[in-house]
């Protein structure tokens, strides 16, 4: 067997062949990596399609599929996410328009929520326990968990319940009392009146700020009224012909006649001559009355109703007349005839302790 005259050249050829084979393998692997194909299942709000792609970025995959995602739409993965699995799912839920009518404004919102409650909360619209939702299409109240439908119109009725206190003025009464020491026609306040206050508590229900129901739940009298006490004068008075003021309790217009001791039918030597029904001896200032009209012992003042002089102070101690009549004592028959018969005003004196004879 002949010997190889060029051993180094043979070795070099071997190394070159091995390098070419390695490079081929590397190029094949790299080509396989960069040409890997993915299957992406896109569920676009119920519209499902399968996309074959060599893209790994979700945004690029959707761009390849000519699918746009709005700001309010929901997607289960970020647009900048890079997929790794050969089979990958992208789920998109489209936001739907909903009109919400409030008391002072109307909002057009886009939502991907399933129920009204969360759609409203998502837009910073808080619902209290009492608030109501009305379907503006049907006019019927609906649940806050009503399923969202595209283009539905909902009216929010703001319901509010408050505890309200109301003050009621309690009027005072005016108590009138007679004061016989106060002149007739005059009044005097002896105790000022003061109103009281009553607090009534209500539970009030408001709908969009308007009161629709009011229920009384309590009532408390915080202060009672203080009655006003007023005195009314019952002290009657008149001014005599001499200019003096006389107080009286009552007065009468009576028919007056005149009598003297001799007109009683007894002689001067008779033991009862000039003796009145009460035992008092008759003199000027003594008058006879019907005791059923004016009690015996009553002190009086007799005023003339014409231009003649008043009979003046006197005392009813005798009888002999009936009804609204009075018989005035004079010393002589001539005075009796001169007086005759006339009407007089008779005052019942307030001060029954007065000495009528001393006042004449």
ChimeraX attribute file (.defattr): number of C-alpha atoms within 10 A of each C-alpha:
attribute: neighborCount
match mode: 1-to-1
recipient: residues
	/A:1	3
	/A:2	4
	/A:3	6
	/A:4	8
	/A:5	8
	/A:6	8
	/A:7	9
	/A:8	9
	/A:9	9
	/A:10	11
	/A:11	10
	/A:12	10
	/A:13	11
	/A:14	10
	/A:15	10
	/A:16	11
	/A:17	10
	/A:18	11
	/A:19	12
	/A:20	10
	/A:21	10
	/A:22	12
	/A:23	11
	/A:24	11
	/A:25	12
	/A:26	11
	/A:27	11
	/A:28	11
	/A:29	11
	/A:30	10
	/A:31	11
	/A:32	11
	/A:33	10
	/A:34	10
	/A:35	11
	/A:36	12
	/A:37	15
	/A:38	18
	/A:39	15
	/A:40	23
	/A:41	16
	/A:42	21
	/A:43	16
	/A:44	16
	/A:45	14
	/A:46	11
	/A:47	9
	/A:48	13
	/A:49	11
	/A:50	14
	/A:51	16
	/A:52	15
	/A:53	17
	/A:54	14
	/A:55	19
	/A:56	19
	/A:57	16
	/A:58	18
	/A:59	19
	/A:60	17
	/A:61	22
	/A:62	18
	/A:63	12
	/A:64	13
	/A:65	15
	/A:66	8
	/A:67	12
	/A:68	10
	/A:69	17
	/A:70	9
	/A:71	10
	/A:72	14
	/A:73	16
	/A:74	18
	/A:75	18
	/A:76	10
	/A:77	15
	/A:78	12
	/A:79	14
	/A:80	11
	/A:81	12
	/A:82	15
	/A:83	17
	/A:84	10
	/A:85	11
	/A:86	14
	/A:87	13
	/A:88	14
	/A:89	15
	/A:90	17
	/A:91	17
	/A:92	19
	/A:93	18
	/A:94	20
	/A:95	19
	/A:96	17
	/A:97	17
	/A:98	21
	/A:99	17
	/A:100	21
	/A:101	18
	/A:102	15
	/A:103	12
	/A:104	6
	/A:105	7
	/A:106	12
	/A:107	13
	/A:108	11
	/A:109	17
	/A:110	20
	/A:111	23
	/A:112	17
	/A:113	18
	/A:114	13
	/A:115	16
	/A:116	21
	/A:117	19
	/A:118	18
	/A:119	20
	/A:120	18
	/A:121	11
	/A:122	15
	/A:123	12
	/A:124	9
	/A:125	14
	/A:126	12
	/A:127	17
	/A:128	10
	/A:129	8
	/A:130	12
	/A:131	15
	/A:132	17
	/A:133	22
	/A:134	19
	/A:135	16
	/A:136	16
	/A:137	10
	/A:138	9
	/A:139	11
	/A:140	9
	/A:141	15
	/A:142	15
	/A:143	13
	/A:144	17
	/A:145	12
	/A:146	12
	/A:147	12
	/A:148	19
	/A:149	13
	/A:150	12
	/A:151	13
	/A:152	14
	/A:153	18
	/A:154	22
	/A:155	19
	/A:156	19
	/A:157	20
	/A:158	18
	/A:159	19
	/A:160	17
	/A:161	14
	/A:162	11
	/A:163	13
	/A:164	15
	/A:165	15
	/A:166	10
	/A:167	14
	/A:168	13
	/A:169	14
	/A:170	16
	/A:171	15
	/A:172	16
	/A:173	14
	/A:174	15
	/A:175	13
	/A:176	14
	/A:177	14
	/A:178	14
	/A:179	17
	/A:180	16
	/A:181	13
	/A:182	16
	/A:183	15
	/A:184	15
	/A:185	10
	/A:186	12
	/A:187	17
	/A:188	14
	/A:189	14
	/A:190	10
	/A:191	14
	/A:192	12
	/A:193	18
	/A:194	15
	/A:195	16
	/A:196	17
	/A:197	16
	/A:198	18
	/A:199	17
	/A:200	16
	/A:201	18
	/A:202	18
	/A:203	15
	/A:204	16
	/A:205	19
	/A:206	16
	/A:207	17
	/A:208	16
	/A:209	12
	/A:210	11
	/A:211	13
	/A:212	11
	/A:213	12
	/A:214	16
	/A:215	12
	/A:216	13
	/A:217	11
	/A:218	11
	/A:219	14
	/A:220	11
	/A:221	15
	/A:222	11
	/A:223	14
	/A:224	15
	/A:225	18
	/A:226	17
	/A:227	17
	/A:228	18
	/A:229	17
	/A:230	19
	/A:231	19
	/A:232	20
	/A:233	18
	/A:234	20
	/A:235	19
	/A:236	20
	/A:237	17
	/A:238	12
	/A:239	10
	/A:240	15
	/A:241	12
	/A:242	8
	/A:243	8
	/A:244	8
	/A:245	11
	/A:246	15
	/A:247	17
	/A:248	21
	/A:249	14
	/A:250	15
	/A:251	15
	/A:252	15
	/A:253	16
	/A:254	18
	/A:255	16
	/A:256	24
	/A:257	21
	/A:258	23
	/A:259	21
	/A:260	20
	/A:261	21
	/A:262	14
	/A:263	13
	/A:264	14
	/A:265	10
	/A:266	13
	/A:267	13
	/A:268	11
	/A:269	7
	/A:270	10
	/A:271	9
	/A:272	13
	/A:273	16
	/A:274	21
	/A:275	17
	/A:276	21
	/A:277	15
	/A:278	12
	/A:279	11
	/A:280	12
	/A:281	15
	/A:282	21
	/A:283	18
	/A:284	16
	/A:285	24
	/A:286	23
	/A:287	27
	/A:288	27
	/A:289	26
	/A:290	19
	/A:291	18
	/A:292	10
	/A:293	12
	/A:294	19
	/A:295	12
	/A:296	19
	/A:297	14
	/A:298	16
	/A:299	25
	/A:300	27
	/A:301	22
	/A:302	27
	/A:303	20
	/A:304	19
	/A:305	13
	/A:306	10
	/A:307	6
	/A:308	9
	/A:309	12
	/A:310	17
	/A:311	18
	/A:312	19
	/A:313	23
	/A:314	26
	/A:315	25
	/A:316	25
	/A:317	24
	/A:318	26
	/A:319	17
	/A:320	14
	/A:321	15
	/A:322	13
	/A:323	13
	/A:324	15
	/A:325	21
	/A:326	27
	/A:327	23
	/A:328	25
	/A:329	23
	/A:330	22
	/A:331	15
	/A:332	15
	/A:333	15
	/A:334	11
	/A:335	14
	/A:336	18
	/A:337	13
	/A:338	10
	/A:339	16
	/A:340	12
	/A:341	13
	/A:342	13
	/A:343	16
	/A:344	21
	/A:345	16
	/A:346	24
	/A:347	24
	/A:348	19
	/A:349	23
	/A:350	19
	/A:351	13
	/A:352	14
	/A:353	9
	/A:354	13
	/A:355	13
	/A:356	17
	/A:357	14
	/A:358	8
	/A:359	10
	/A:360	11
